Amino acid sequence: MDTTQLLKGVLDLAVLAVLRDEDGYGYDILRRLRAAGLEEVGDASVYGTLRRLFAAGLLTAYVVPSESGPHRKYYSLNAAGRDQLTRSGKLWRSFATTMDTLLDDRGTAA
C-alpha cells in the first residue's frame, strides 16, 4: 500500500496533533512528524498544510526573531484548531477501530 496516499488523508490531523502541546515553526513541525514515524511526509506537504490550516482559522501564527538566521514563523493551535483536533481525532479513532475489526475478522491483523 502506498503510504503517501494515507498521509494525504491524515496530514491535517497529524499537524494539529503535533501542535497540541507545543507551538512550532515549519521545519520543527516536519521534524516532529518524522520523529513520530511519518518519515515519508514531504516538506512541501507540511508547509502547504500549515498555510491551509492557518487560512481556515485553525492556527495562530507569530514571528520570532532569530540571531542566527531568518526569523521563524511559529504556529499554535487556537480554540477552533483544538475543536477540530478533537472532532477529527474522534473520527480517526472510529475509522481505525473499524479497519482493525475488518482486518481481525479476516485473520490478517496481528
Salt bridges, closest charged atoms under 4 A:
ASP12 OD1 - ARG52 NH2 2.31
ASP21 OD2 - ARG20 NE 3.80
GLU22 OE1 - ARG32 NH1 3.83
ASP28 OD1 - ARG31 NH2 2.55
ASP28 OD2 - ARG32 NH2 2.91
ASP43 OD1 - ARG34 NH2 2.93
